[in-house]
Amino acid sequence: MGMTDEIKNYQQWKTIERDGTTKDKLMLSLQDKRKREEIIDYHFKKFYKETYGVELPSSLIERDNPHDFTFANAAEEKFYLEIVAVSDTHEGFRKHRHHAKLDALLKNEPMSVFGFIPWNATNKDIEKAVLEMEKEPPVNDMASSSMQILNQSIIAQKPIIRKTTDLIKLRLFMTDGVNVPLEKIVTAEIKKKEAKQYKYVKDMTLIVDDQIIMYNREDIARSWFDLVLANQKSTFKEIFLYSGYYANENGNNAQFTIWPIKCERERYTNPRSEI
């Protein structure tokens, strides 16, 4: 996957479990929630036209009233769209809290960073680890240093964060080893949205915005069939899972994957789309 100066709004995460296994995930990163939703809508309409040959209504007539988007076309056909972000939640809430805290503390750090965070670490522990990081020289060989620093973190029972000389802006963090099944996380968020009982829910498309650090594209592929089976009776007309990797401010020069979970179209596939 070619990274150039033109590719923006992404973070590359690497996580390591207690058993030593690692996972990589490239994620679309935008602080502006409304802008992120607009880019997702843009990507989804491109995907829908290319995959199903259907051009969805695109003239915005309502925003956040109460669902995210209402569009219309010249024939006055309506397209209702709701987007829900899903992240590492439930039993893994500590993990998500740690990631979010570190992400906020390191958002302006240009170098790659890796760290190991005990499950019971506090925000103050993490803040102290970042301050201590500034006093340490960057690690040249992250692969050979990571297990040594992991052991130090386990023995000291405190977070340890280090900079590395890698060129790509990488985030590597140890997890607590507790992972809620992907289909459980996603389906729980779908059920929450169903409970809102939107007026036009039977004509509405729901997009689940994948912001789950712990599960990558291969994990989604393995869980996709279970997600389909679990949500066929949803009150939403259609449901899709969106995994964004990167995009420019206008949504172009982008890469993403969209997975149909509940879909009325015959072409019931899981294609990857690029713009």
KARADA-V452056 format. One record per residue. N is the residue number from 1. SS is DSSP state (helix for helix, strand for strand, loop for the rest). PHI is phi in radians with two decimals (999 if undefined). BURIAL is b if it has 24 or more other C-alpha atoms within 12 Angstrom, else e. Layout:
n: <N/N>
ss: <SS/SS>
phi: <PHI/PHI>
burial: <BURIAL/BURIAL>
This chain:
n: <1/2/3/4/5/6/7/8/9/10/11/12/13/14/15/16/17/18/19/20/21/22/23/24/25/26/27/28/29/30/31/32/33/34/35/36/37/38/39/40/41/42/43/44/45/46/47/48/49/50/51/52/53/54/55/56/57/58/59/60/61/62/63/64/65/66/67/68/69/70/71/72/73/74/75/76/77/78/79/80/81/82/83/84/85/86/87/88/89/90/91/92/93/94/95/96/97/98/99/100/101/102/103/104/105/106/107/108/109/110/111/112/113/114/115/116/117/118/119/120/121/122/123/124/125/126/127/128/129/130/131/132/133/134/135/136/137/138/139/140/141/142/143/144/145/146/147/148/149/150/151/152/153/154/155/156/157/158/159/160/161/162/163/164/165/166/167/168/169/170/171/172/173/174/175/176/177/178/179/180/181/182/183/184/185/186/187/188/189/190/191/192/193/194/195/196/197/198/199/200/201/202/203/204/205/206/207/208/209/210/211/212/213/214/215/216/217/218/219/220/221/222/223/224/225/226/227/228/229/230/231/232/233/234/235/236/237/238/239/240/241/242/243/244/245/246/247/248/249/250/251/252/253/254/255/256/257/258/259/260/261/262/263/264/265/266/267/268/269/270/271/272/273/274/275>
ss: <loop/loop/loop/loop/loop/loop/loop/loop/loop/strand/strand/strand/strand/strand/strand/strand/loop/loop/loop/loop/loop/strand/strand/strand/strand/strand/strand/strand/loop/loop/loop/loop/helix/helix/helix/helix/helix/helix/helix/helix/helix/helix/helix/helix/helix/helix/helix/helix/helix/helix/helix/helix/loop/loop/loop/loop/loop/loop/strand/strand/strand/strand/strand/loop/loop/loop/loop/loop/strand/strand/strand/strand/loop/loop/loop/loop/loop/strand/strand/strand/strand/strand/strand/strand/strand/strand/loop/loop/loop/helix/helix/helix/helix/helix/helix/helix/helix/helix/helix/helix/helix/helix/helix/helix/helix/loop/loop/loop/loop/loop/loop/strand/strand/strand/strand/strand/loop/loop/loop/loop/loop/loop/helix/helix/helix/helix/helix/helix/helix/helix/helix/helix/helix/loop/loop/loop/loop/loop/strand/loop/loop/helix/helix/helix/helix/helix/helix/helix/helix/helix/helix/helix/helix/helix/helix/helix/loop/loop/loop/strand/strand/strand/strand/strand/loop/loop/loop/loop/loop/strand/strand/strand/strand/strand/loop/loop/loop/loop/loop/loop/loop/helix/helix/helix/helix/helix/helix/helix/helix/helix/helix/helix/helix/helix/loop/loop/loop/loop/loop/loop/helix/helix/helix/strand/strand/strand/strand/strand/strand/strand/loop/loop/loop/loop/loop/loop/helix/helix/helix/helix/helix/helix/helix/helix/helix/helix/helix/helix/helix/helix/loop/loop/loop/loop/loop/loop/loop/strand/strand/strand/strand/strand/strand/strand/strand/strand/loop/loop/loop/loop/loop/loop/loop/loop/strand/strand/strand/strand/strand/strand/strand/strand/loop/loop/loop/loop/loop/loop/loop/loop/loop/strand/strand/strand/loop>
phi: <999/-1.35/-1.70/-2.19/-1.14/-1.40/-1.48/-2.30/1.02/-2.52/-2.36/-1.87/-1.91/-2.27/-2.08/-2.21/-1.46/-1.11/-1.46/1.65/-1.25/-2.15/-2.37/-1.96/-2.60/-1.68/-2.29/-1.04/-2.24/-2.41/-1.33/-1.42/-1.07/-1.13/-1.12/-1.07/-1.09/-1.15/-1.17/-1.07/-1.03/-1.07/-1.12/-1.10/-1.13/-1.10/-1.02/-1.12/-1.20/-1.22/-1.50/-1.94/1.25/-2.02/-1.65/-1.34/-0.94/-2.27/-1.48/-1.24/-2.04/-2.58/-2.36/0.98/-2.47/-1.57/-1.34/-1.16/-2.41/-2.22/-2.04/-2.47/-2.12/-1.10/-1.49/1.13/-1.34/-1.87/-2.29/-1.80/-2.30/-2.16/-2.12/-2.17/-1.44/-2.24/-2.41/-1.23/-2.16/0.99/-1.09/-1.63/-1.13/-1.08/-1.05/-1.15/-1.07/-1.07/-1.07/-1.13/-1.12/-1.12/-1.05/-1.17/-1.23/-1.87/-1.08/-1.77/-1.45/-1.33/-1.52/-1.17/-2.43/-2.36/-2.81/-2.24/-2.14/-1.04/-1.07/-1.72/-1.14/-1.74/-1.04/-1.14/-1.07/-1.22/-1.06/-1.13/-1.12/-1.19/-1.11/-1.15/-0.99/-1.13/-1.55/-1.75/-1.22/-1.06/-1.47/-1.42/-2.14/-1.11/-1.07/-1.38/-1.60/-1.10/-1.20/-1.10/-1.24/-1.02/-1.10/-1.07/-1.14/-1.15/-1.14/-1.39/0.92/-2.59/-1.17/-2.29/-2.10/-2.39/-1.42/-2.27/-1.62/-1.04/-1.38/-1.37/-1.26/-1.92/-2.15/-2.09/-2.37/-1.33/-1.92/-1.50/1.44/-1.83/-2.11/-1.31/-0.93/-0.98/-1.11/-1.21/-1.09/-1.18/-1.10/-1.08/-1.23/-1.09/-1.10/-1.08/-1.22/-1.07/-1.16/-1.28/0.91/-1.02/-1.00/-1.87/-1.02/-1.20/-1.99/-1.80/-1.73/-1.90/-1.92/-1.60/-1.52/-1.26/-2.13/-1.52/-1.19/-1.34/-2.12/-1.81/-1.06/-1.15/-1.13/-1.10/-1.04/-1.23/-1.66/-1.02/-1.09/-1.11/-1.13/-1.08/-1.10/-1.29/-2.19/-1.20/-1.74/-1.05/-1.30/-1.26/-1.11/-2.46/-2.38/-2.36/-1.81/-1.90/-2.04/-1.62/-1.86/-2.88/-2.99/-1.33/-1.05/-1.58/1.59/-1.55/0.83/-2.17/-2.44/-2.81/-2.20/-2.15/-1.96/-1.18/-1.84/-2.35/-2.55/-1.47/-1.40/-1.24/-1.42/-1.59/-2.08/-2.18/-1.38/-1.75/-2.06/-2.30/-2.14>
burial: <e/e/e/e/e/e/b/b/b/b/b/b/b/b/b/b/b/e/e/e/e/e/b/b/b/b/b/b/b/b/e/e/e/e/e/b/b/b/b/b/b/b/b/b/b/b/b/b/e/e/b/e/e/e/e/b/b/b/e/b/e/e/e/e/e/e/b/b/b/b/b/e/e/e/e/e/e/b/b/b/b/b/b/b/b/b/b/b/b/e/e/b/b/b/b/b/b/b/b/b/e/b/b/e/e/b/b/e/e/e/b/b/b/b/b/b/b/b/b/e/b/e/b/e/b/b/b/e/b/b/e/e/b/e/e/e/e/e/b/e/e/b/e/e/e/b/b/e/b/b/e/e/b/e/e/e/e/b/b/b/b/b/b/b/e/e/e/e/b/b/b/b/b/b/b/b/e/e/b/b/b/b/b/b/b/b/b/b/b/b/b/e/b/b/e/e/e/b/e/b/b/e/e/b/b/b/b/b/b/b/b/b/b/b/b/b/b/e/e/b/b/e/b/b/e/e/b/b/e/e/b/e/e/b/b/b/b/b/b/b/b/b/b/b/b/b/b/b/b/e/b/b/b/b/b/b/b/b/b/b/b/b/b/e/e/e/e/e/b/b/b/b/b/b/b>
